[in-house]
Amino acid sequence: MAFTQDDADTLRRAIASGARTLKLNGEEVTYGSLAELKAALTMVEGELAGVLRNSIGVVYPRTSRGL
């Protein structure tokens, strides 16, 4: 499922207002607790960070002599 920044903003507003039912990606979702809302926000932000992050990276290996 592809999330947008609007989804993250909607979750933040729900957390701030204390609402547990909100519309996310066109579907009405009811969360059982504030902890579930925060977990959903963490997941959405993580996926957004993965999408926004450059997929090409440079890795510098570390080696030692094993002493």
C-alpha beads as a LAMMPS data file, in Angstrom:
LAMMPS data file: protein, C-alpha beads

67 atoms
66 bonds

1 atom types
1 bond types

-500.0 500.0 xlo xhi
-500.0 500.0 ylo yhi
-500.0 500.0 zlo zhi

Masses

1 110.0

Atoms # bond

1 1 1 0.000 0.000 0.000
2 1 1 1.472 3.347 -1.010
3 1 1 1.094 6.078 1.581
4 1 1 1.286 9.805 0.984
5 1 1 2.354 12.735 3.109
6 1 1 -1.363 13.577 3.429
7 1 1 -1.902 10.217 5.162
8 1 1 0.808 11.035 7.697
9 1 1 -0.681 14.494 8.261
10 1 1 -4.145 12.983 8.770
11 1 1 -2.761 10.601 11.396
12 1 1 -0.959 13.465 13.162
13 1 1 -4.169 15.523 13.274
14 1 1 -6.099 12.529 14.644
15 1 1 -3.487 12.017 17.366
16 1 1 -3.563 15.713 18.272
17 1 1 -7.362 15.869 18.433
18 1 1 -7.881 12.500 20.096
19 1 1 -10.035 11.179 17.242
20 1 1 -9.917 7.424 16.716
21 1 1 -11.929 7.197 13.492
22 1 1 -10.504 8.793 10.372
23 1 1 -10.437 8.462 6.620
24 1 1 -7.137 7.102 5.342
25 1 1 -6.480 6.248 1.682
26 1 1 -10.192 6.558 0.968
27 1 1 -11.181 4.061 3.676
28 1 1 -12.691 4.811 7.061
29 1 1 -10.476 3.341 9.769
30 1 1 -11.163 3.098 13.503
31 1 1 -8.193 2.630 15.815
32 1 1 -8.653 1.103 19.250
33 1 1 -6.202 3.293 21.113
34 1 1 -3.744 6.145 20.883
35 1 1 -0.924 3.591 20.810
36 1 1 -2.370 2.057 17.629
37 1 1 -2.563 5.509 16.008
38 1 1 1.050 6.215 16.920
39 1 1 2.142 2.821 15.568
40 1 1 0.319 3.525 12.300
41 1 1 2.007 6.933 12.048
42 1 1 5.402 5.344 12.653
43 1 1 4.731 2.801 9.903
44 1 1 3.563 5.452 7.416
45 1 1 6.531 7.700 8.173
46 1 1 8.895 4.744 7.789
47 1 1 7.475 3.878 4.392
48 1 1 7.603 7.516 3.303
49 1 1 11.235 7.737 4.391
50 1 1 12.002 4.629 2.352
51 1 1 10.325 6.112 -0.689
52 1 1 12.003 9.483 -0.295
53 1 1 15.427 8.039 0.438
54 1 1 17.754 7.562 -2.478
55 1 1 17.860 3.877 -3.319
56 1 1 21.461 4.049 -4.533
57 1 1 23.919 4.181 -1.688
58 1 1 27.606 3.934 -1.089
59 1 1 28.891 1.389 1.383
60 1 1 32.349 1.724 2.864
61 1 1 33.496 -1.606 4.288
62 1 1 35.393 -1.661 7.559
63 1 1 38.162 -4.133 7.964
64 1 1 40.615 -4.978 10.683
65 1 1 43.579 -7.205 11.076
66 1 1 41.703 -9.307 13.564
67 1 1 44.085 -8.481 16.404

Bonds

1 1 1 2
2 1 2 3
3 1 3 4
4 1 4 5
5 1 5 6
6 1 6 7
7 1 7 8
8 1 8 9
9 1 9 10
10 1 10 11
11 1 11 12
12 1 12 13
13 1 13 14
14 1 14 15
15 1 15 16
16 1 16 17
17 1 17 18
18 1 18 19
19 1 19 20
20 1 20 21
21 1 21 22
22 1 22 23
23 1 23 24
24 1 24 25
25 1 25 26
26 1 26 27
27 1 27 28
28 1 28 29
29 1 29 30
30 1 30 31
31 1 31 32
32 1 32 33
33 1 33 34
34 1 34 35
35 1 35 36
36 1 36 37
37 1 37 38
38 1 38 39
39 1 39 40
40 1 40 41
41 1 41 42
42 1 42 43
43 1 43 44
44 1 44 45
45 1 45 46
46 1 46 47
47 1 47 48
48 1 48 49
49 1 49 50
50 1 50 51
51 1 51 52
52 1 52 53
53 1 53 54
54 1 54 55
55 1 55 56
56 1 56 57
57 1 57 58
58 1 58 59
59 1 59 60
60 1 60 61
61 1 61 62
62 1 62 63
63 1 63 64
64 1 64 65
65 1 65 66
66 1 66 67
